[in-house]
Amino acid sequence: MPAHKVIISCAVTGSIHTPSMSPYLPVTPAEIAESALGAAEAGAAIVHLHARDPETGRPVHEPQDFEPFLKVIKQRSNVVVNITTGASPYMPVEYRVKPAETWQPEVASLNMGSMNFGLFPMLRKEREWKHAWEPEMLEASHDLVFRNSFKDIRYALDTLNKTGTRYEFECYDTAHLYNLHYFWKEGLVQAPLFIQTCFGLLGGIGAHPDDVMHMKRTADRLFGSHYHWSVLAAGASQMPVAAMAASMGGHVRVGLEDSLWLGKGQLAETNAAQVLKVRQIIEGLGHAIATPDEAREILSLKGGDKVAF
């Protein structure tokens, strides 16, 4: 019997962590490209990408901010590229969708519901901030609602469906699964659905094993055999939740967007280090990792020759 193929996604830099939290967080286009390529070489089939200001590390999201690293990654790797439409919770949906609309990747992330988005607990650790925007952004999240209304989600779908891009549906709570089910039944999204259940961010569901099982049971009931399940977990929960999901036949996401750490008290120096660690877990369970082309087949993607970069 062939080994079960597990898709490893790697979220390379994100918009939540800030440069003062880790010297290893990729910031410049060259750093993002090299980190994504390293993750792919280590075994990631999909790289999930955000952009940052190369001087300050602040999240940016114009289409041209993505161009330098998209073209390098495409030239040097067969990895599947996933462009965020989550971007930053402080940005409006039309702005968040524009890079994916422009570059037409094989996959774009799509948040499936509004939520409180509490980043302020990261202020507890004493540190010297390199940039004034970092603590200001974290402090402002006391009053931050990450807006993803039904209108917003429909806008993203109406805009991107015509490009052939498929989705990583990010679900931070059970209500988000029901929202996705609504759009599926309306015919605005097509199976197989790639559902990323997200754990441990303040404002969303926790990262306890019972929470993981609850999301999995709910998705099974709503979508049956019409979806592929993946998990991401924030911070210290990253590897335990990935191990749990992999043992149950799920796919996994790692990367410095979701956790800056490789182990207790040990910063991850590269995204590749996290990919290799989760790969060891997966292969230790008797599974095999999916290649980019196998991920394309599993998720029914359009192919790397049909993107606009």
CORPEHU-V10647 format. One record per pair of residues at least 12 apart in sequence whose ideal C-beta (glycine too) atoms are under 10 Angstrom apart, sorted by the first residue. I is the first residue (numbers start at 1). J is the second residue. If there is no record, write none. Layout:
# CORPEHU-V10647
I | J
I | J
This chain:
# CORPEHU-V10647
2 | 288
3 | 282
3 | 283
3 | 285
3 | 286
3 | 287
3 | 288
3 | 289
4 | 246
4 | 249
4 | 250
4 | 282
4 | 285
4 | 286
4 | 287
4 | 288
4 | 290
5 | 45
5 | 251
5 | 282
5 | 287
5 | 288
5 | 289
5 | 290
5 | 291
5 | 294
5 | 295
5 | 297
5 | 298
6 | 43
6 | 45
6 | 230
6 | 242
6 | 245
6 | 246
6 | 249
6 | 250
6 | 251
6 | 252
6 | 278
6 | 279
6 | 281
6 | 282
6 | 283
6 | 285
6 | 287
6 | 288
6 | 289
6 | 290
6 | 294
6 | 295
6 | 298
7 | 44
7 | 45
7 | 46
7 | 80
7 | 194
7 | 228
7 | 230
7 | 250
7 | 251
7 | 252
7 | 253
7 | 289
7 | 290
7 | 291
7 | 292
7 | 294
7 | 295
7 | 298
7 | 299
8 | 39
8 | 40
8 | 42
8 | 43
8 | 44
8 | 45
8 | 46
8 | 47
8 | 230
8 | 242
8 | 246
8 | 251
8 | 252
8 | 253
8 | 254
8 | 255
8 | 274
8 | 275
8 | 276
8 | 278
8 | 279
8 | 282
8 | 289
8 | 290
8 | 295
9 | 39
9 | 44
9 | 45
9 | 46
9 | 47
9 | 48
9 | 80
9 | 82
9 | 107
9 | 109
9 | 168
9 | 194
9 | 196
9 | 230
9 | 231
9 | 232
9 | 251
9 | 252
9 | 253
9 | 254
9 | 255
9 | 258
9 | 275
9 | 295
10 | 35
10 | 36
10 | 38
10 | 39
10 | 40
10 | 42
10 | 43
10 | 44
10 | 45
10 | 46
10 | 47
10 | 48
10 | 49
10 | 79
10 | 82
10 | 252
10 | 253
10 | 254
10 | 255
10 | 256
10 | 257
10 | 258
10 | 271
10 | 272
10 | 274
10 | 275
10 | 278
11 | 36
11 | 39
11 | 44
11 | 46
11 | 47
11 | 48
11 | 49
11 | 50
11 | 82
11 | 84
11 | 109
11 | 168
11 | 196
11 | 232
11 | 253
11 | 254
11 | 255
11 | 256
11 | 257
11 | 258
11 | 259
11 | 271
11 | 274
12 | 25
12 | 26
12 | 31
12 | 32
12 | 33
12 | 34
12 | 35
12 | 36
12 | 37
12 | 38
12 | 39
12 | 44
12 | 47
12 | 48
12 | 49
12 | 50
12 | 69
12 | 73
12 | 82
12 | 255
12 | 256
12 | 257
12 | 271
13 | 25
13 | 26
13 | 27
13 | 31
13 | 32
13 | 35
13 | 36
13 | 48
13 | 49
13 | 50
13 | 51
13 | 52
13 | 57
13 | 59
13 | 69
13 | 84
13 | 255
13 | 256
13 | 257
13 | 271
14 | 26
14 | 48
14 | 49
14 | 50
14 | 52
14 | 59
14 | 84
14 | 86
14 | 87
14 | 88
14 | 255
14 | 256
14 | 257
14 | 258
15 | 50
15 | 51
15 | 52
15 | 58
15 | 59
15 | 60
15 | 61
15 | 84
15 | 86
15 | 87
15 | 88
15 | 89
15 | 90
15 | 91
15 | 119
15 | 137
15 | 257
16 | 50
16 | 59
16 | 86
16 | 88
16 | 89
16 | 117
16 | 119
16 | 122
16 | 137
16 | 138
16 | 141
16 | 201
16 | 234
16 | 256
16 | 257
16 | 258
16 | 260
17 | 57
17 | 119
17 | 122
17 | 134
17 | 256
17 | 257
17 | 258
17 | 259
17 | 260
18 | 52
18 | 56
18 | 57
18 | 58
18 | 59
18 | 119
18 | 122
18 | 127
18 | 129
18 | 130
18 | 131
18 | 133
18 | 134
18 | 135
18 | 137
18 | 138
19 | 52
19 | 56
19 | 57
19 | 58
19 | 129
19 | 130
19 | 131
19 | 134
20 | 57
20 | 127
20 | 128
20 | 129
20 | 130
20 | 131
20 | 134
20 | 135
21 | 57
21 | 122
21 | 125
21 | 127
21 | 129
21 | 130
21 | 134
21 | 138
21 | 256
21 | 260
21 | 267
22 | 256
22 | 260
22 | 261
22 | 267
22 | 268
22 | 269
23 | 130
23 | 267
23 | 269
24 | 256
24 | 260
24 | 262
24 | 267
24 | 268
24 | 269
24 | 270
24 | 271
24 | 273
25 | 52
25 | 57
25 | 256
25 | 257
25 | 260
25 | 267
25 | 268
25 | 271
26 | 38
26 | 49
26 | 50
26 | 52
26 | 57
26 | 69
26 | 255
26 | 256
26 | 257
26 | 270
26 | 271
27 | 51
27 | 52
27 | 53
27 | 54
27 | 55
27 | 56
27 | 57
27 | 58
28 | 52
28 | 53
28 | 54
28 | 55
28 | 57
28 | 68
28 | 69
29 | 51
29 | 52
29 | 54
29 | 65
29 | 66
29 | 67
29 | 68
29 | 69
29 | 70
29 | 71
29 | 72
30 | 54
30 | 68
30 | 69
30 | 72
31 | 52
31 | 54
31 | 69
32 | 47
32 | 49
32 | 50
32 | 51
32 | 52
32 | 54
32 | 65
32 | 66
32 | 68
32 | 69
32 | 70
32 | 72
32 | 73
32 | 271
33 | 47
33 | 49
33 | 68
33 | 69
33 | 70
33 | 71
33 | 72
33 | 73
33 | 75
33 | 76
33 | 77
34 | 69
34 | 72
34 | 73
34 | 76
34 | 270
34 | 271
34 | 272
35 | 47
35 | 69
35 | 255
35 | 256
35 | 270
35 | 271
35 | 272
36 | 48
36 | 49
36 | 69
36 | 70
36 | 72
36 | 73
36 | 76
36 | 77
36 | 79
36 | 81
36 | 255
36 | 271
36 | 272
37 | 69
37 | 72
37 | 73
37 | 75
37 | 76
37 | 77
37 | 79
37 | 271
37 | 272
38 | 77
38 | 270
38 | 271
38 | 272
38 | 273
38 | 275
38 | 276
39 | 77
39 | 79
39 | 254
39 | 255
39 | 256
39 | 270
39 | 271
39 | 272
39 | 273
39 | 274
39 | 275
39 | 276
40 | 73
40 | 76
40 | 77
40 | 78
40 | 79
40 | 80
40 | 81
40 | 271
40 | 272
40 | 275
40 | 292
41 | 76
41 | 77
41 | 79
41 | 272
41 | 275
41 | 276
42 | 270
42 | 271
42 | 272
42 | 273
42 | 274
42 | 275
42 | 276
42 | 277
42 | 278
42 | 279
42 | 289
43 | 272
43 | 275
43 | 276
43 | 278
43 | 279
43 | 280
43 | 282
43 | 283
43 | 289
43 | 290
43 | 291
44 | 77
44 | 79
44 | 80
44 | 252
44 | 253
44 | 254
44 | 255
44 | 271
44 | 272
44 | 274
44 | 275
44 | 276
44 | 278
44 | 279
44 | 289
44 | 290
44 | 292
44 | 295
45 | 78
45 | 79
45 | 80
45 | 251
45 | 289
45 | 290
45 | 291
45 | 292
45 | 293
45 | 294
45 | 295
45 | 296
45 | 298
45 | 299
46 | 79
46 | 80
46 | 81
46 | 82
46 | 106
46 | 107
46 | 168
46 | 194
46 | 230
46 | 251
46 | 253
46 | 290
46 | 292
46 | 295
46 | 296
46 | 299
46 | 301
47 | 69
47 | 73
47 | 77
47 | 79
47 | 80
47 | 81
47 | 82
47 | 83
47 | 107
47 | 255
47 | 271
47 | 275
47 | 292
48 | 80
48 | 81
48 | 82
48 | 83
48 | 84
48 | 86
48 | 107
48 | 108
48 | 109
48 | 168
48 | 170
48 | 196
48 | 232
48 | 253
48 | 255
48 | 257
48 | 258
49 | 66
49 | 69
49 | 70
49 | 73
49 | 81
49 | 82
49 | 83
49 | 84
49 | 99
49 | 103
49 | 105
49 | 109
49 | 257
50 | 65
50 | 66
50 | 83
50 | 84
50 | 86
50 | 87
50 | 88
50 | 99
50 | 109
50 | 257
51 | 63
51 | 64
51 | 65
51 | 66
51 | 67
51 | 68
51 | 69
51 | 70
51 | 83
51 | 84
51 | 87
51 | 99
52 | 65
53 | 65
53 | 131
53 | 133
54 | 68
55 | 131
56 | 130
56 | 131
56 | 132
56 | 133
56 | 134
57 | 130
57 | 131
57 | 133
57 | 134
58 | 88
58 | 131
58 | 133
58 | 134
58 | 137
59 | 84
59 | 87
59 | 88
59 | 89
59 | 90
59 | 91
59 | 133
59 | 137
60 | 87
60 | 88
60 | 91
61 | 83
61 | 84
61 | 85
61 | 86
61 | 87
61 | 88
61 | 91
61 | 95
61 | 96
61 | 97
61 | 98
61 | 99
62 | 95
62 | 98
62 | 99
62 | 102
63 | 83
63 | 98
63 | 99
63 | 100
63 | 101
63 | 102
63 | 103
63 | 308
63 | 309
64 | 99
64 | 102
65 | 99
66 | 81
66 | 83
66 | 84
66 | 98
66 | 99
66 | 100
66 | 102
66 | 103
66 | 105
66 | 309
67 | 99
67 | 102
67 | 103
67 | 309
69 | 81
69 | 309
70 | 83
70 | 99
70 | 102
70 | 103
70 | 105
70 | 307
70 | 308
70 | 309
71 | 103
71 | 309
73 | 309
74 | 103
74 | 105
74 | 304
74 | 307
74 | 309
75 | 309
77 | 292
77 | 304
78 | 291
78 | 292
78 | 293
78 | 296
78 | 304
79 | 106
79 | 291
79 | 292
79 | 295
79 | 304
80 | 105
80 | 106
80 | 107
80 | 166
80 | 290
80 | 291
80 | 292
80 | 293
80 | 295
80 | 296
80 | 299
80 | 301
80 | 303
80 | 304
80 | 307
81 | 103
81 | 105
81 | 106
81 | 107
81 | 108
81 | 292
81 | 304
81 | 307
81 | 309
82 | 100
82 | 105
82 | 106
82 | 107
82 | 108
82 | 109
82 | 165
82 | 166
82 | 167
82 | 168
82 | 194
82 | 196
82 | 253
83 | 97
83 | 99
83 | 100
83 | 101
83 | 102
83 | 103
83 | 104
83 | 105
83 | 106
83 | 107
83 | 108
83 | 109
83 | 160
83 | 165
83 | 307
83 | 309
84 | 96
84 | 97
84 | 99
84 | 100
84 | 105
84 | 108
84 | 109
84 | 110
84 | 111
84 | 168
84 | 170
84 | 257
85 | 97
85 | 98
85 | 99
85 | 100
85 | 101
85 | 108
85 | 109
85 | 110
85 | 111
85 | 148
85 | 152
85 | 153
85 | 156
85 | 159
85 | 160
85 | 165
85 | 167
85 | 168
85 | 170
86 | 108
86 | 109
86 | 110
86 | 111
86 | 146
86 | 148
86 | 168
86 | 170
86 | 257
87 | 99
87 | 100
87 | 109
87 | 111
88 | 117
88 | 137
88 | 146
89 | 111
89 | 114
89 | 115
89 | 116
89 | 117
89 | 119
89 | 137
89 | 140
89 | 141
89 | 144
89 | 145
89 | 146
89 | 147
89 | 148
89 | 203
90 | 117
90 | 137
90 | 140
90 | 141
90 | 144
90 | 146
91 | 146
91 | 147
92 | 147
92 | 152
93 | 111
93 | 147
93 | 148
93 | 149
93 | 151
93 | 152
93 | 153
93 | 154
93 | 155
93 | 156
93 | 159
94 | 152
94 | 155
94 | 156
94 | 159
96 | 108
96 | 109
96 | 110
96 | 111
96 | 148
96 | 152
96 | 155
96 | 156
97 | 110
97 | 152
97 | 155
97 | 156
97 | 157
97 | 158
97 | 159
97 | 160
98 | 159
100 | 156
100 | 159
100 | 160
100 | 163
100 | 165
100 | 167
100 | 308
101 | 156
101 | 159
101 | 160
101 | 162
101 | 163
101 | 165
101 | 308
102 | 163
102 | 308
102 | 309
103 | 163
103 | 165
103 | 307
103 | 308
103 | 309
104 | 160
104 | 162
104 | 163
104 | 164
104 | 165
104 | 302
104 | 306
104 | 307
104 | 308
104 | 309
105 | 160
105 | 163
105 | 164
105 | 165
105 | 166
105 | 301
105 | 302
105 | 304
105 | 306
105 | 307
105 | 308
105 | 309
106 | 164
106 | 165
106 | 166
106 | 292
106 | 295
106 | 296
106 | 299
106 | 301
106 | 302
106 | 303
106 | 304
106 | 305
106 | 306
106 | 307
107 | 165
107 | 166
107 | 167
107 | 168
107 | 194
107 | 295
107 | 296
107 | 299
107 | 301
107 | 302
108 | 156
108 | 159
108 | 160
108 | 163
108 | 165
108 | 166
108 | 167
108 | 168
109 | 156
109 | 167
109 | 168
109 | 169
109 | 170
109 | 194
109 | 196
110 | 148
110 | 152
110 | 153
110 | 156
110 | 157
110 | 160
110 | 165
110 | 166
110 | 167
110 | 168
110 | 169
110 | 170
110 | 171
110 | 180
110 | 183
110 | 189
110 | 194
110 | 196
111 | 146
111 | 147
111 | 148
111 | 152
111 | 153
111 | 156
111 | 168
111 | 169
111 | 170
111 | 171
111 | 172
111 | 176
111 | 179
111 | 196
111 | 198
112 | 148
112 | 153
112 | 167
112 | 169
112 | 170
112 | 171
112 | 172
112 | 173
112 | 175
112 | 176
112 | 177
112 | 178
112 | 179
112 | 180
112 | 181
112 | 182
112 | 183
112 | 195
112 | 196
112 | 198
113 | 146
113 | 147
113 | 148
113 | 149
113 | 150
113 | 152
113 | 153
113 | 170
113 | 171
113 | 172
113 | 173
113 | 174
113 | 175
113 | 176
113 | 177
113 | 178
113 | 179
113 | 180
113 | 204
114 | 145
114 | 146
114 | 147
114 | 148
114 | 149
114 | 150
114 | 152
114 | 153
114 | 172
114 | 175
114 | 176
114 | 179
114 | 203
115 | 144
115 | 145
115 | 146
115 | 147
115 | 148
115 | 172
115 | 173
115 | 175
115 | 176
115 | 198
115 | 201
115 | 202
115 | 203
115 | 204
115 | 205
116 | 141
116 | 142
116 | 143
116 | 144
116 | 145
116 | 146
116 | 172
116 | 201
116 | 202
116 | 203
116 | 204
117 | 141
117 | 144
117 | 145
117 | 146
117 | 147
117 | 172
117 | 201
117 | 202
117 | 203
117 | 204
118 | 138
118 | 141
118 | 142
118 | 144
118 | 201
118 | 202
118 | 203
118 | 204
119 | 137
119 | 138
119 | 139
119 | 140
119 | 141
119 | 142
119 | 144
119 | 201
119 | 202
119 | 203
120 | 135
120 | 137
120 | 138
120 | 139
120 | 140
120 | 141
120 | 142
120 | 143
120 | 144
120 | 202
121 | 138
121 | 141
121 | 202
121 | 235
122 | 134
122 | 135
122 | 137
122 | 138
122 | 141
122 | 202
122 | 235
123 | 135
123 | 138
123 | 139
123 | 141
123 | 142
141 | 202
141 | 203
144 | 203
145 | 203
146 | 172
146 | 201
146 | 203
146 | 204
148 | 170
148 | 172
148 | 176
148 | 179
149 | 179
150 | 179
150 | 182
150 | 183
153 | 169
153 | 176
153 | 179
153 | 180
153 | 182
153 | 183
153 | 188
153 | 189
154 | 183
154 | 186
154 | 188
156 | 188
157 | 183
157 | 186
157 | 188
157 | 189
158 | 188
161 | 188
161 | 189
161 | 190
163 | 302
163 | 306
163 | 307
163 | 308
164 | 301
164 | 302
164 | 303
164 | 306
164 | 307
165 | 301
165 | 302
165 | 306
165 | 307
165 | 308
166 | 189
166 | 190
166 | 192
166 | 193
166 | 194
166 | 296
166 | 299
166 | 300
166 | 301
166 | 302
167 | 180
167 | 183
167 | 189
167 | 190
167 | 193
167 | 194
167 | 195
167 | 196
167 | 299
168 | 193
168 | 194
168 | 195
168 | 196
168 | 230
168 | 232
168 | 253
168 | 299
169 | 183
169 | 184
169 | 189
169 | 193
169 | 194
169 | 195
169 | 196
169 | 197
169 | 219
169 | 227
169 | 230
170 | 195
170 | 196
170 | 197
170 | 198
170 | 204
170 | 230
170 | 232
170 | 253
171 | 195
171 | 196
171 | 197
171 | 198
171 | 204
171 | 205
171 | 215
171 | 218
171 | 219
172 | 196
172 | 197
172 | 198
172 | 199
172 | 200
172 | 201
172 | 203
172 | 204
172 | 205
172 | 215
172 | 232
173 | 197
173 | 198
173 | 199
173 | 203
173 | 204
173 | 205
173 | 206
173 | 211
173 | 214
173 | 215
173 | 218
174 | 197
174 | 205
174 | 211
174 | 214
174 | 215
174 | 217
174 | 218
174 | 219
174 | 222
175 | 205
175 | 218
176 | 195
176 | 197
176 | 198
176 | 204
176 | 205
176 | 215
176 | 218
177 | 195
177 | 197
177 | 215
177 | 218
177 | 219
177 | 221
177 | 222
177 | 223
177 | 227
178 | 218
178 | 222
180 | 193
180 | 195
180 | 219
180 | 222
180 | 223
180 | 227
181 | 193
181 | 218
181 | 219
181 | 221
181 | 222
181 | 223
182 | 222
184 | 222
184 | 223
184 | 226
184 | 227
185 | 222
190 | 226
190 | 300
191 | 223
191 | 224
191 | 225
191 | 226
191 | 227
191 | 228
191 | 300
192 | 223
192 | 225
192 | 226
192 | 227
192 | 228
192 | 298
192 | 299
192 | 300
193 | 219
193 | 222
193 | 223
193 | 226
193 | 227
193 | 228
193 | 229
193 | 299
194 | 227
194 | 228
194 | 229
194 | 230
194 | 251
194 | 295
194 | 298
194 | 299
194 | 300
194 | 301
195 | 215
195 | 216
195 | 219
195 | 222
195 | 223
195 | 226
195 | 227
195 | 228
195 | 229
195 | 230
195 | 231
195 | 250
195 | 251
196 | 228
196 | 229
196 | 230
196 | 231
196 | 232
196 | 251
196 | 252
196 | 253
197 | 211
197 | 212
197 | 214
197 | 215
197 | 216
197 | 218
197 | 219
197 | 229
197 | 230
197 | 231
197 | 232
197 | 233
197 | 241
197 | 245
197 | 250
197 | 253
198 | 215
198 | 230
198 | 231
198 | 232
198 | 233
198 | 234
198 | 241
198 | 253
198 | 258
199 | 211
199 | 212
199 | 215
199 | 231
199 | 232
199 | 233
199 | 234
199 | 237
199 | 238
199 | 240
199 | 241
199 | 244
199 | 245
199 | 258
200 | 232
200 | 233
200 | 234
200 | 235
200 | 236
200 | 237
200 | 238
200 | 241
200 | 258
200 | 259
201 | 232
201 | 233
201 | 234
201 | 235
201 | 237
201 | 258
202 | 234
204 | 234
206 | 233
206 | 237
207 | 231
207 | 232
207 | 233
207 | 234
207 | 235
207 | 236
207 | 237
207 | 238
207 | 240
207 | 241
207 | 244
208 | 237
208 | 241
209 | 240
209 | 241
209 | 244
211 | 233
211 | 237
211 | 241
212 | 231
212 | 233
212 | 237
212 | 240
212 | 241
212 | 244
212 | 245
212 | 248
212 | 250
213 | 244
213 | 248
215 | 229
215 | 231
215 | 245
216 | 229
216 | 231
216 | 244
216 | 245
216 | 248
216 | 249
216 | 250
228 | 249
228 | 250
228 | 251
228 | 295
228 | 298
228 | 299
228 | 300
229 | 245
229 | 248
229 | 249
229 | 250
229 | 251
229 | 252
230 | 242
230 | 245
230 | 250
230 | 251
230 | 252
230 | 253
231 | 243
231 | 244
231 | 245
231 | 246
231 | 248
231 | 250
231 | 251
231 | 252
231 | 253
232 | 245
232 | 252
232 | 253
232 | 254
232 | 255
232 | 257
232 | 258
232 | 259
233 | 245
233 | 252
233 | 253
233 | 254
233 | 258
233 | 259
234 | 257
234 | 258
234 | 259
235 | 258
235 | 259
235 | 260
235 | 261
236 | 259
236 | 261
236 | 263
236 | 264
237 | 258
237 | 259
238 | 252
238 | 253
238 | 254
238 | 255
238 | 258
238 | 259
238 | 260
238 | 261
238 | 262
238 | 268
238 | 274
238 | 277
238 | 278
239 | 252
239 | 254
239 | 259
239 | 261
239 | 262
239 | 263
239 | 274
239 | 277
239 | 278
239 | 281
240 | 281
241 | 253
242 | 254
242 | 258
242 | 274
242 | 277
242 | 278
242 | 281
242 | 282
243 | 278
243 | 281
243 | 282
243 | 284
243 | 285
244 | 281
245 | 282
246 | 278
246 | 279
246 | 281
246 | 282
246 | 283
246 | 284
246 | 285
246 | 287
247 | 281
247 | 282
247 | 284
247 | 285
247 | 286
247 | 287
248 | 285
249 | 285
249 | 287
251 | 282
251 | 289
251 | 290
251 | 295
251 | 298
251 | 299
252 | 275
252 | 278
252 | 279
252 | 281
252 | 282
252 | 289
253 | 274
253 | 278
254 | 268
254 | 271
254 | 273
254 | 274
254 | 275
254 | 276
254 | 277
254 | 278
254 | 279
255 | 268
255 | 271
255 | 274
255 | 275
255 | 278
256 | 268
256 | 269
256 | 270
256 | 271
256 | 273
256 | 274
257 | 271
258 | 274
259 | 274
260 | 274
261 | 274
262 | 274
262 | 276
262 | 277
263 | 277
275 | 289
292 | 304
